[in-house]
Amino acid sequence: MRARDLAVEFPTVTMDTPALEAARLLAEQDLPGLILVDGDGRPLCILPGTQVLRLAVPAYCRDDPALARVVDEAHADTFLQRLGGRTVRECLPEQPRELPVADSKATVLELAALMARTRSPVVAVVEDDRLTGAVTLQSLVDHAI
């Protein structure tokens, strides 16, 4: 089994996609992350959902879980408003990581090793430098069962 056999269409975003739109896409499609592409559709990075969430959750709640506990659910929903006017560019980690991209001929073990090494639940699959789809951790697990 090769990456091309497991790859499925996967949503992409650009640097200028609104962060709130990215958050909605993640939530509505229950995705672990999004593929960030350039103007030519080449993958630049995988944007984990946690990075988008990082912009919505105030630093004091990230740093001290006890403070997060005192915010009631009604007010917790307002934190998503913090994403308004921000873009995906602002969600990117400060230190770039290895890009989890695999050739369409990569084996299942190569995909698993890449996910483990890059700590990414999504691998972009490319052929001739063009995005053809993605393989998720879930699809690897489903394949192994």
C-alpha positions in Angstrom: 0.0 0.0 0.0 1.3 3.4 -1.0 0.5 7.0 0.0 -1.4 7.5 -3.2 -3.7 4.6 -2.2 -4.5 6.1 1.2 -4.5 9.8 0.2 -7.8 11.7 0.2 -8.8 15.2 -0.7 -8.1 17.5 2.1 -8.9 21.1 2.8 -6.2 23.7 2.3 -5.7 27.3 3.4 -3.4 30.1 2.5 -1.4 32.5 4.6 -4.2 35.1 4.2 -7.1 32.8 5.1 -8.9 34.3 8.1 -8.1 32.4 11.3 -11.8 32.2 12.2 -12.5 30.5 8.8 -9.7 28.0 9.5 -11.1 27.3 12.9 -14.6 26.7 11.5 -13.2 24.4 8.8 -11.4 22.4 11.5 -14.5 22.1 13.7 -17.0 21.5 10.9 -15.0 18.7 9.3 -13.5 17.4 12.5 -10.0 17.8 11.1 -6.7 17.4 13.1 -5.1 20.2 11.0 -5.1 21.9 7.7 -2.6 22.0 4.9 -1.2 25.5 4.2 -0.4 26.0 0.5 1.3 28.7 -1.5 -0.3 30.4 -4.5 0.7 27.5 -6.7 -0.9 24.9 -4.5 2.4 23.6 -3.1 2.3 22.6 0.6 4.1 24.9 2.9 3.2 23.4 6.3 0.6 21.5 8.2 -1.3 23.8 10.5 -2.4 21.8 13.5 -5.7 22.7 15.0 -4.0 23.4 18.3 -2.1 26.3 16.7 -5.4 28.0 15.7 -6.7 27.3 19.2 -3.6 28.9 20.7 -4.8 32.3 19.3 -8.3 31.9 20.7 -7.3 30.9 24.3 -6.0 33.7 26.4 -2.4 33.3 27.6 -3.4 33.4 31.2 -5.6 30.3 30.7 -2.9 28.4 28.8 -0.3 29.2 31.5 -2.6 28.5 34.5 -5.2 25.8 34.2 -6.8 26.9 37.5 -7.7 30.2 35.9 -9.2 28.4 32.9 -11.4 26.5 35.3 -13.1 29.6 36.7 -14.4 30.7 33.3 -17.9 29.5 32.7 -19.0 27.9 29.4 -21.1 30.9 28.4 -18.1 33.1 28.5 -15.7 30.6 27.1 -17.5 30.8 23.7 -16.5 34.4 23.4 -12.9 33.5 23.1 -13.3 32.5 19.5 -14.0 36.2 18.8 -10.3 36.7 19.5 -9.7 35.2 16.1 -11.6 38.0 14.3 -9.4 40.0 11.9 -6.4 37.5 12.3 -5.1 35.3 9.6 -3.6 31.9 9.3 -0.1 33.5 9.1 -0.5 34.6 12.7 -1.3 31.0 13.8 2.0 29.6 12.5 4.5 28.4 15.1 7.5 30.7 15.7 9.9 27.8 15.0 9.2 26.1 11.7 9.2 22.3 11.9 10.0 19.7 9.3 7.3 19.7 6.7 5.3 16.4 6.8 5.2 15.8 3.0 5.5 12.5 1.4 5.9 11.4 -2.2 2.9 9.5 -3.5 5.0 6.3 -3.7 5.8 6.4 0.0 5.0 3.2 2.0 2.7 3.0 5.0 5.7 2.6 7.2 7.4 5.7 5.7 4.2 7.7 6.4 4.0 6.5 10.0 7.7 7.3 10.5 7.1 10.8 9.1 4.1 11.4 11.3 6.0 10.2 14.4 9.1 12.3 13.5 7.2 15.5 12.8 4.5 15.0 15.4 1.9 15.6 12.8 -1.4 13.8 12.5 -1.5 14.8 8.8 0.9 14.1 5.9 0.5 16.0 2.6 1.0 13.7 -0.3 2.6 15.2 -3.4 3.4 14.0 -6.9 5.7 16.2 -9.0 5.6 18.8 -6.2 1.9 19.2 -6.5 -0.5 18.3 -3.7 -2.6 15.3 -4.5 -4.2 14.7 -1.1 -3.4 13.9 2.5 -3.1 10.9 4.7 -4.2 11.2 8.3 -3.3 9.3 11.4 -6.8 8.0 11.5 -6.6 6.6 8.0 -3.3 4.8 8.9 -4.8 3.3 12.0 -7.9 2.2 10.0 -5.7 0.7 7.4 -3.7 -1.3 10.0 -6.8 -2.8 11.6 
